[in-house]
């Protein structure tokens, strides 16, 4: 499976945190499903200097580009307008 480093930054408007919190449980449930299927390797929230969530990072693996696209179509932080900028790069975890 191809691994990916996914870095996503939240919108910065005044309702951004509210949108994040509104879909957070659905996002975490999806991450748990990805972990159970072996797709989710690691991830979490990106914080600013005050500890406020401003984005997310994830290392995930997918069998095909179509599977990656299907995840993007269903990801609550994308459909719920939480993530404004998403960067997806091929990645290889170190075997240590």
VMD Tcl script that builds the backbone (N, CA, C; Angstrom):
set m [mol new atoms 288]
animate dup $m
set s [atomselect $m all]
$s set {name element resname resid chain x y z} {
  {N N UNK 1 A 0.845 -1.189 0.000}
  {CA C UNK 1 A 0.000 0.000 0.000}
  {C C UNK 1 A 0.885 1.245 0.000}
  {N N UNK 2 A 0.430 2.258 -0.699}
  {CA C UNK 2 A 1.146 3.537 -0.723}
  {C C UNK 2 A 0.819 4.318 0.548}
  {N N UNK 3 A 1.853 4.792 1.220}
  {CA C UNK 3 A 1.664 5.626 2.399}
  {C C UNK 3 A 1.641 7.089 1.989}
  {N N UNK 4 A 0.912 7.888 2.778}
  {CA C UNK 4 A 0.773 9.319 2.506}
  {C C UNK 4 A 0.918 10.113 3.793}
  {N N UNK 5 A 1.580 11.245 3.690}
  {CA C UNK 5 A 1.604 12.239 4.751}
  {C C UNK 5 A 0.541 13.263 4.390}
  {N N UNK 6 A -0.447 13.399 5.251}
  {CA C UNK 6 A -1.567 14.307 5.008}
  {C C UNK 6 A -1.475 15.421 6.048}
  {N N UNK 7 A -1.302 16.640 5.563}
  {CA C UNK 7 A -1.220 17.804 6.439}
  {C C UNK 7 A -2.364 18.730 6.043}
  {N N UNK 8 A -3.179 19.092 7.013}
  {CA C UNK 8 A -4.373 19.895 6.726}
  {C C UNK 8 A -4.476 21.042 7.713}
  {N N UNK 9 A -4.760 22.217 7.189}
  {CA C UNK 9 A -4.906 23.406 8.029}
  {C C UNK 9 A -6.340 23.890 7.991}
  {N N UNK 10 A -6.843 24.239 9.167}
  {CA C UNK 10 A -8.232 24.671 9.316}
  {C C UNK 10 A -8.468 26.050 8.705}
  {N N UNK 11 A -9.718 26.285 8.360}
  {CA C UNK 11 A -10.149 27.642 8.037}
  {C C UNK 11 A -9.882 28.519 9.251}
  {N N UNK 12 A -9.776 29.813 9.037}
  {CA C UNK 12 A -9.466 30.725 10.141}
  {C C UNK 12 A -10.598 31.700 10.449}
  {N N UNK 13 A -11.761 31.493 9.833}
  {CA C UNK 13 A -12.890 32.385 10.116}
  {C C UNK 13 A -13.401 32.145 11.535}
  {N N UNK 14 A -14.266 33.002 11.994}
  {CA C UNK 14 A -14.724 32.952 13.388}
  {C C UNK 14 A -15.555 31.704 13.707}
  {N N UNK 15 A -16.128 31.046 12.701}
  {CA C UNK 15 A -16.927 29.836 12.933}
  {C C UNK 15 A -16.129 28.551 12.742}
  {N N UNK 16 A -14.833 28.650 12.428}
  {CA C UNK 16 A -14.033 27.472 12.086}
  {C C UNK 16 A -13.972 26.457 13.227}
  {N N UNK 17 A -13.678 26.907 14.432}
  {CA C UNK 17 A -13.586 25.977 15.557}
  {C C UNK 17 A -14.940 25.334 15.837}
  {N N UNK 18 A -16.000 26.094 15.710}
  {CA C UNK 18 A -17.345 25.553 15.916}
  {C C UNK 18 A -17.633 24.434 14.916}
  {N N UNK 19 A -17.269 24.623 13.640}
  {CA C UNK 19 A -17.464 23.577 12.626}
  {C C UNK 19 A -16.623 22.348 12.962}
  {N N UNK 20 A -15.381 22.573 13.407}
  {CA C UNK 20 A -14.493 21.462 13.766}
  {C C UNK 20 A -15.132 20.626 14.873}
  {N N UNK 21 A -15.575 21.297 15.920}
  {CA C UNK 21 A -16.148 20.580 17.053}
  {C C UNK 21 A -17.453 19.880 16.688}
  {N N UNK 22 A -18.218 20.451 15.758}
  {CA C UNK 22 A -19.507 19.876 15.358}
  {C C UNK 22 A -19.338 18.525 14.653}
  {N N UNK 23 A -18.240 18.335 13.923}
  {CA C UNK 23 A -18.050 17.082 13.180}
  {C C UNK 23 A -16.910 16.236 13.740}
  {N N UNK 24 A -16.334 16.655 14.848}
  {CA C UNK 24 A -15.153 15.987 15.406}
  {C C UNK 24 A -15.410 14.511 15.718}
  {N N UNK 25 A -16.534 14.186 16.322}
  {CA C UNK 25 A -16.806 12.781 16.657}
  {C C UNK 25 A -16.909 11.922 15.398}
  {N N UNK 26 A -17.531 12.455 14.343}
  {CA C UNK 26 A -17.607 11.709 13.081}
  {C C UNK 26 A -16.220 11.529 12.478}
  {N N UNK 27 A -15.389 12.565 12.570}
  {CA C UNK 27 A -14.011 12.485 12.073}
  {C C UNK 27 A -13.242 11.403 12.841}
  {N N UNK 28 A -13.344 11.407 14.163}
  {CA C UNK 28 A -12.628 10.418 14.975}
  {C C UNK 28 A -13.152 8.999 14.733}
  {N N UNK 29 A -14.452 8.855 14.529}
  {CA C UNK 29 A -15.015 7.538 14.214}
  {C C UNK 29 A -14.445 7.025 12.891}
  {N N UNK 30 A -14.308 7.915 11.923}
  {CA C UNK 30 A -13.707 7.533 10.644}
  {C C UNK 30 A -12.247 7.131 10.812}
  {N N UNK 31 A -11.520 7.862 11.646}
  {CA C UNK 31 A -10.120 7.518 11.910}
  {C C UNK 31 A -10.021 6.149 12.575}
  {N N UNK 32 A -10.950 5.852 13.492}
  {CA C UNK 32 A -10.950 4.535 14.132}
  {C C UNK 32 A -11.216 3.421 13.115}
  {N N UNK 33 A -12.127 3.669 12.166}
  {CA C UNK 33 A -12.394 2.678 11.111}
  {C C UNK 33 A -11.151 2.482 10.254}
  {N N UNK 34 A -10.462 3.594 9.915}
  {CA C UNK 34 A -9.230 3.485 9.132}
  {C C UNK 34 A -8.164 2.702 9.895}
  {N N UNK 35 A -8.092 2.896 11.200}
  {CA C UNK 35 A -7.108 2.161 12.017}
  {C C UNK 35 A -7.443 0.672 12.019}
  {N N UNK 36 A -8.712 0.338 12.189}
  {CA C UNK 36 A -9.133 -1.067 12.198}
  {C C UNK 36 A -8.822 -1.759 10.877}
  {N N UNK 37 A -8.918 -1.024 9.770}
  {CA C UNK 37 A -8.665 -1.609 8.453}
  {C C UNK 37 A -7.189 -1.577 8.072}
  {N N UNK 38 A -6.348 -0.986 8.935}
  {CA C UNK 38 A -4.918 -0.923 8.647}
  {C C UNK 38 A -4.496 0.272 7.816}
  {N N UNK 39 A -5.420 1.199 7.547}
  {CA C UNK 39 A -5.099 2.371 6.729}
  {C C UNK 39 A -4.490 3.514 7.532}
  {N N UNK 40 A -4.924 3.697 8.765}
  {CA C UNK 40 A -4.440 4.796 9.610}
  {C C UNK 40 A -3.196 4.329 10.353}
  {N N UNK 41 A -2.095 5.071 10.208}
  {CA C UNK 41 A -0.858 4.714 10.891}
  {C C UNK 41 A -0.593 5.600 12.101}
  {N N UNK 42 A -0.769 6.907 11.961}
  {CA C UNK 42 A -0.635 7.842 13.079}
  {C C UNK 42 A -1.240 9.172 12.669}
  {N N UNK 43 A -1.528 10.006 13.651}
  {CA C UNK 43 A -2.061 11.315 13.329}
  {C C UNK 43 A -2.521 12.036 14.576}
  {N N UNK 44 A -2.928 13.284 14.373}
  {CA C UNK 44 A -3.421 14.079 15.474}
  {C C UNK 44 A -3.599 15.527 15.073}
  {N N UNK 45 A -3.902 16.342 16.063}
  {CA C UNK 45 A -4.170 17.763 15.833}
  {C C UNK 45 A -2.870 18.557 15.802}
  {N N UNK 46 A -2.825 19.564 14.944}
  {CA C UNK 46 A -1.752 20.556 14.938}
  {C C UNK 46 A -2.229 21.692 15.831}
  {N N UNK 47 A -1.370 22.121 16.756}
  {CA C UNK 47 A -1.733 23.156 17.719}
  {C C UNK 47 A -0.930 24.424 17.485}
  {N N UNK 48 A -1.539 25.569 17.825}
  {CA C UNK 48 A -0.790 26.827 17.804}
  {C C UNK 48 A -0.065 26.984 19.141}
  {N N UNK 49 A 0.609 28.105 19.323}
  {CA C UNK 49 A 1.408 28.331 20.538}
  {C C UNK 49 A 0.563 28.325 21.808}
  {N N UNK 50 A -0.741 28.620 21.685}
  {CA C UNK 50 A -1.628 28.622 22.848}
  {C C UNK 50 A -2.320 27.278 23.069}
  {N N UNK 51 A -2.036 26.300 22.219}
  {CA C UNK 51 A -2.648 24.991 22.355}
  {C C UNK 51 A -3.984 24.837 21.640}
  {N N UNK 52 A -4.359 25.797 20.812}
  {CA C UNK 52 A -5.615 25.742 20.059}
  {C C UNK 52 A -5.413 24.894 18.798}
  {N N UNK 53 A -6.395 24.039 18.492}
  {CA C UNK 53 A -6.325 23.218 17.287}
  {C C UNK 53 A -6.438 24.104 16.044}
  {N N UNK 54 A -5.463 23.982 15.164}
  {CA C UNK 54 A -5.461 24.771 13.923}
  {C C UNK 54 A -5.335 23.904 12.676}
  {N N UNK 55 A -5.272 22.613 12.859}
  {CA C UNK 55 A -5.137 21.715 11.720}
  {C C UNK 55 A -4.927 20.295 12.185}
  {N N UNK 56 A -4.545 19.448 11.243}
  {CA C UNK 56 A -4.354 18.029 11.530}
  {C C UNK 56 A -3.232 17.483 10.669}
  {N N UNK 57 A -2.622 16.399 11.154}
  {CA C UNK 57 A -1.697 15.636 10.324}
  {C C UNK 57 A -2.029 14.169 10.496}
  {N N UNK 58 A -1.756 13.429 9.439}
  {CA C UNK 58 A -2.046 12.006 9.479}
  {C C UNK 58 A -1.097 11.294 8.532}
  {N N UNK 59 A -0.644 10.138 8.935}
  {CA C UNK 59 A 0.043 9.235 8.024}
  {C C UNK 59 A -0.915 8.070 7.822}
  {N N UNK 60 A -1.269 7.851 6.572}
  {CA C UNK 60 A -2.228 6.802 6.233}
  {C C UNK 60 A -1.713 6.056 5.014}
  {N N UNK 61 A -2.285 4.893 4.788}
  {CA C UNK 61 A -1.922 4.131 3.593}
  {C C UNK 61 A -3.192 3.627 2.923}
  {N N UNK 62 A -3.136 3.640 1.604}
  {CA C UNK 62 A -4.283 3.213 0.806}
  {C C UNK 62 A -3.801 2.306 -0.316}
  {N N UNK 63 A -4.621 1.346 -0.673}
  {CA C UNK 63 A -4.265 0.374 -1.709}
  {C C UNK 63 A -4.211 0.996 -3.094}
  {N N UNK 64 A -4.971 2.060 -3.298}
  {CA C UNK 64 A -5.012 2.672 -4.627}
  {C C UNK 64 A -5.345 4.158 -4.508}
  {N N UNK 65 A -5.035 4.927 -5.540}
  {CA C UNK 65 A -5.449 6.335 -5.538}
  {C C UNK 65 A -6.963 6.494 -5.425}
  {N N UNK 66 A -7.721 5.545 -5.964}
  {CA C UNK 66 A -9.178 5.604 -5.843}
  {C C UNK 66 A -9.615 5.490 -4.380}
  {N N UNK 67 A -8.930 4.647 -3.608}
  {CA C UNK 67 A -9.256 4.519 -2.189}
  {C C UNK 67 A -8.940 5.811 -1.439}
  {N N UNK 68 A -7.838 6.457 -1.785}
  {CA C UNK 68 A -7.495 7.751 -1.185}
  {C C UNK 68 A -8.568 8.785 -1.519}
  {N N UNK 69 A -8.989 8.813 -2.773}
  {CA C UNK 69 A -10.034 9.758 -3.178}
  {C C UNK 69 A -11.359 9.476 -2.472}
  {N N UNK 70 A -11.692 8.201 -2.282}
  {CA C UNK 70 A -12.932 7.844 -1.580}
  {C C UNK 70 A -12.872 8.343 -0.139}
  {N N UNK 71 A -11.709 8.195 0.507}
  {CA C UNK 71 A -11.560 8.727 1.871}
  {C C UNK 71 A -11.789 10.235 1.882}
  {N N UNK 72 A -11.211 10.940 0.911}
  {CA C UNK 72 A -11.369 12.397 0.851}
  {C C UNK 72 A -12.836 12.788 0.660}
  {N N UNK 73 A -13.561 12.060 -0.168}
  {CA C UNK 73 A -14.979 12.379 -0.412}
  {C C UNK 73 A -15.814 12.256 0.856}
  {N N UNK 74 A -15.424 11.327 1.757}
  {CA C UNK 74 A -16.227 11.043 2.944}
  {C C UNK 74 A -15.699 11.669 4.228}
  {N N UNK 75 A -14.508 12.255 4.207}
  {CA C UNK 75 A -13.881 12.786 5.422}
  {C C UNK 75 A -14.686 13.977 5.960}
  {N N UNK 76 A -15.212 13.869 7.195}
  {CA C UNK 76 A -16.043 14.936 7.755}
  {C C UNK 76 A -15.348 16.298 7.850}
  {N N UNK 77 A -14.039 16.322 8.052}
  {CA C UNK 77 A -13.351 17.610 8.126}
  {C C UNK 77 A -13.250 18.268 6.752}
  {N N UNK 78 A -13.397 17.494 5.687}
  {CA C UNK 78 A -13.458 18.083 4.347}
  {C C UNK 78 A -14.894 18.444 3.987}
  {N N UNK 79 A -15.819 17.526 4.206}
  {CA C UNK 79 A -17.212 17.805 3.852}
  {C C UNK 79 A -17.816 18.861 4.762}
  {N N UNK 80 A -17.289 18.980 5.993}
  {CA C UNK 80 A -17.795 19.951 6.964}
  {C C UNK 80 A -17.065 21.280 6.955}
  {N N UNK 81 A -16.236 21.505 5.958}
  {CA C UNK 81 A -15.497 22.767 5.795}
  {C C UNK 81 A -14.680 23.132 7.039}
  {N N UNK 82 A -13.972 22.129 7.553}
  {CA C UNK 82 A -13.034 22.365 8.656}
  {C C UNK 82 A -11.652 22.625 8.083}
  {N N UNK 83 A -11.204 21.757 7.187}
  {CA C UNK 83 A -9.890 21.911 6.566}
  {C C UNK 83 A -9.982 22.794 5.340}
  {N N UNK 84 A -9.217 23.866 5.340}
  {CA C UNK 84 A -9.171 24.769 4.191}
  {C C UNK 84 A -8.084 24.355 3.205}
  {N N UNK 85 A -6.923 24.001 3.718}
  {CA C UNK 85 A -5.787 23.650 2.865}
  {C C UNK 85 A -5.316 22.254 3.252}
  {N N UNK 86 A -5.274 21.352 2.276}
  {CA C UNK 86 A -4.849 19.971 2.517}
  {C C UNK 86 A -3.713 19.642 1.564}
  {N N UNK 87 A -2.616 19.176 2.129}
  {CA C UNK 87 A -1.477 18.726 1.338}
  {C C UNK 87 A -1.336 17.226 1.545}
  {N N UNK 88 A -1.259 16.483 0.444}
  {CA C UNK 88 A -1.103 15.032 0.498}
  {C C UNK 88 A 0.144 14.679 -0.296}
  {N N UNK 89 A 1.089 14.038 0.390}
  {CA C UNK 89 A 2.352 13.693 -0.239}
  {C C UNK 89 A 2.635 12.217 -0.036}
  {N N UNK 90 A 3.174 11.545 -1.067}
  {CA C UNK 90 A 3.625 10.173 -0.858}
  {C C UNK 90 A 4.663 10.150 0.266}
  {N N UNK 91 A 4.673 9.079 1.011}
  {CA C UNK 91 A 5.465 9.009 2.238}
  {C C UNK 91 A 5.922 7.579 2.449}
  {N N UNK 92 A 7.027 7.417 3.145}
  {CA C UNK 92 A 7.472 6.091 3.558}
  {C C UNK 92 A 7.934 6.162 5.004}
  {N N UNK 93 A 7.253 5.427 5.876}
  {CA C UNK 93 A 7.644 5.398 7.283}
  {C C UNK 93 A 8.963 4.664 7.432}
  {N N UNK 94 A 9.804 5.174 8.313}
  {CA C UNK 94 A 11.081 4.511 8.596}
  {C C UNK 94 A 10.821 3.207 9.335}
  {N N UNK 95 A 11.566 2.197 8.999}
  {CA C UNK 95 A 11.447 0.903 9.658}
  {C C UNK 95 A 12.489 0.838 10.763}
  {N N UNK 96 A 12.107 1.374 11.938}
  {CA C UNK 96 A 13.048 1.405 13.070}
  {C C UNK 96 A 12.529 0.597 14.237}
}
mol reanalyze $m
mol bondsrecalc $m
mol representation Tube
mol addrep $m
